[in-house]
C-alpha cells in the first residue's frame, strides 16, 4: 500500500480545474511525496497523463472505480 501524503477531492469539477488544483497542491509538497486526486471527469485520465509528461511529475497510478477516476502523482 502506498503512503499518500495528500489527497484532493475534485469530484464534480471538470477540466481544467482538477489539473489546476493538483498543480497547486504539488507546488506545496516536498519532492517524492505522493498526491492522490479523485475525479469524476472521464477526460481526467488523459489530462493527468499529459500533465505528468509536461511537468516531469511521475504518474504512479491511475484507476477507475465506480465512476470515479483516481490519479496518484509523485512530486518531482
C-alpha positions in Angstrom: 0.0 0.0 0.0 1.3 3.4 -1.0 1.8 6.2 1.6 -0.3 9.0 0.3 0.9 12.4 1.6 -2.1 14.5 0.4 -5.5 13.8 -1.1 -7.6 16.1 -3.3 -11.3 15.6 -3.9 -12.2 17.1 -7.3 -15.4 15.3 -7.7 -17.9 17.3 -9.8 -15.2 19.5 -11.3 -14.4 19.4 -15.0 -11.2 20.2 -16.9 -9.1 22.2 -16.2 -10.0 22.5 -12.5 -8.7 19.1 -11.3 -5.3 19.8 -13.0 -5.1 23.3 -11.6 -5.8 22.1 -8.1 -3.3 19.3 -8.5 -0.6 21.7 -9.7 -1.2 24.0 -6.7 -1.1 21.1 -4.3 2.1 19.6 -5.8 3.8 23.0 -5.6 3.2 22.9 -1.8 4.6 19.4 -1.4 8.1 18.1 -1.0 9.9 16.1 -3.7 9.0 12.4 -3.6 5.7 12.9 -1.9 2.5 11.4 -3.3 -0.7 13.2 -4.2 -3.9 11.3 -4.8 -6.6 13.1 -6.9 -10.1 11.8 -7.0 -12.1 13.0 -10.1 -15.5 12.3 -11.8 -14.4 13.9 -15.1 -13.7 11.0 -17.6 -11.3 13.2 -19.5 -9.1 13.5 -16.4 -7.3 10.2 -17.3 -5.9 11.8 -20.5 -5.4 15.1 -18.8 -3.3 13.7 -16.0 -1.1 11.7 -18.4 -0.4 14.9 -20.4 0.2 16.9 -17.2 2.7 14.4 -15.9 4.7 14.5 -19.2 4.7 18.3 -19.3 5.7 18.9 -15.7 8.1 16.0 -15.0 6.0 14.7 -12.1 5.5 10.9 -12.1 2.1 9.5 -12.7 2.4 6.5 -10.3 -1.1 5.0 -10.7 -4.4 5.6 -12.4 -7.6 3.6 -11.7 -11.3 3.8 -12.3 -13.7 2.8 -9.5 -17.5 3.2 -9.7 -17.5 6.2 -12.0 -14.5 7.9 -10.2 -11.1 8.3 -11.6 -8.2 8.1 -9.2 -4.8 9.5 -10.1 -1.6 9.3 -7.9 1.2 11.6 -8.7 4.7 11.7 -7.3 6.2 15.2 -6.8 9.4 15.6 -8.8 
